[in-house]
Amino acid sequence: MLDSIRKRQRTLLTLITIIVIVAFAWIYNPATMRRGEGPGGAIGKLNGRTIIVADIQKIERNIQLASAFGMQDMIRDLTTAGRTRDDQFLSFAWNMLLVRDVAKSLEIEPASEQIAQAEKALPQFQTNNQFDPAKYQQVLDTVLKPNGFSAADLDNVVADYLRYTGVADLVKGSSPLPEAMFKEQYDLANQKLSLAIVRFNRADFESTIQVTDDDIQKYYNQRKGTLLSPERRTVEMVSFELTEDQKKLPNNQKIAVMKPLAQQADSFAQAVLQNPGNFDQVAKEKGLNVVRTDSFTFDKPDKTIAGDAALVRQVFNLSKENPVSDVIEGPDGFSVMKLVDIDASRPLTLAEAKDQIITAIKEQKAQAAIQAKANELRGKVDADMKKGVGFVQAAESAGAKVETPEPFALADPGKSADIAQLIAANGANPEPNETLKLLEDKGGAMLVHVLKIEPVDQQKYEEYKKTEFAAQNAGYERIAVREWLRVELQKAGRPPIFGQGAS
């Protein structure tokens, strides 16, 4: 059954959009069937009832239709967990089951007439902004039915979307973005800050630090269980890429030439998913070039995939049980990968870990020295400021070099970008005549004193609010929906694959 479902993916969306064709290549993986050892296998319990694999597969299958008919907001909001696509689809399906339960309990189940009206409003069935029965029938006869979908399947997807929007609207309606929070964030980003800065450069402190053999041995003895070599992997990859001339095409033209590549990639993936051992043979039969990487780590990927973070993530999501990847979309084509070898992480010997240990000890000692120096300086400055001395004079009297950069806003820092980034990264909320907590980064630390804050232009704020509040409110509401799902799932039950904690 699973194989036949995967084969249907290749053509379903040809008449709608190439983007959705690509999405179809994601949906099913043979591992899905093994979650519960067959369609009747139990996955877990939700609100006291047992959920089986078949329940999940029905919803996973309908994701294809939801994506095809533009219901990406539902897919996005209900996919709240999982590192792999299989687990993400399980997350979506589980959340959808929860939404169905909640819609029923709140008596906001969509009626048949509501479902029919919502279908008529779908853009795929419109001509001149009016429902076109001929288009509806064409899609039903030439796209859905040949791929095993029926009008009832579309009804079910639309009903789920109405349930989702009904429940989500209730959550969003009770959780709007407070304007006070919006204004506070605007002020924080746009108010001009006049600061006095004292820098503590880590390199200056590390240069005087000596690390003895005893230090190294002690560090190793205390942490040898965590001093590990990085896991290394080797993969083979088949790519389906645009030509150099095609890569230069405008996006609307590039989509058209990507279509056959998507179909080729999916055809290849279908052929090797069930028998990964035939990866090289199938590639040879199809005239495809197989590229084998050198062994590499996650942090230092092979040059073949170093420029594509999505490919690197996929490599480290593969397993010996499921060594072949889904079709992976890139900016100029598609790829399918097979895991060849895993060089597992292992404990390092003292000799292997020595350089790493020396670096760690120096960092620890430098950080401690910086904090001690900063505390000493701050103690002297605070004492003088209580006597009425200004921060700059007090810091200079204590022997510190003080910088007073030109006033800047965090949103427009100019030459003070490093200072702005450090303030933002530490979540600092500057107040006039305040000395912030010591702000640290890899390069060292800064002691920052706020000399003055210029208020924002109220008229500019009102203009900003008109253009940006709605979008930020929508984002805030999406966060509220995901938080609501997290809390409700803790009460209703989550599939064992995700444990019982937060999403």
Secondary structure by P-SEA (a helix, b strand, c coil): caaaaaaacccccccccaaaaaaaacccccccccccccccccccccccccccaaaaaaaaaaaaaaaaacaaaaaaaaccccccaaaaaaaaaaaaaaaaaaaaaacccccaaaaaaaaaacccccccccccaaaaaaaaccccccccccaaaaaaaaaaaaaaaaaaaaaaaaccccaaaaaaaaaaacbbbbbbbbbbbaaaaaaaccccaaaaaaaaaaccccccccccccbbbbbbccccccccccaaaaaaaaaaaaaaaaaaaaaccccccaaaaaaaaabbbbbbbcccccccccccccccaaaaaaaaacccccccccccccccccbbbbbcccccbbbbccccaaaaaaaaaaaaaaaaaaaaaaaaaaaaaaaaaaacccaaaaaaaabbbbbbcccccccccccaaaaaaaaaaacccccccccccccccccccccccccbbbbccaaaaaaaaaccaaaaaaaaaaaaaaaaaaaaaaaaccccccccccc
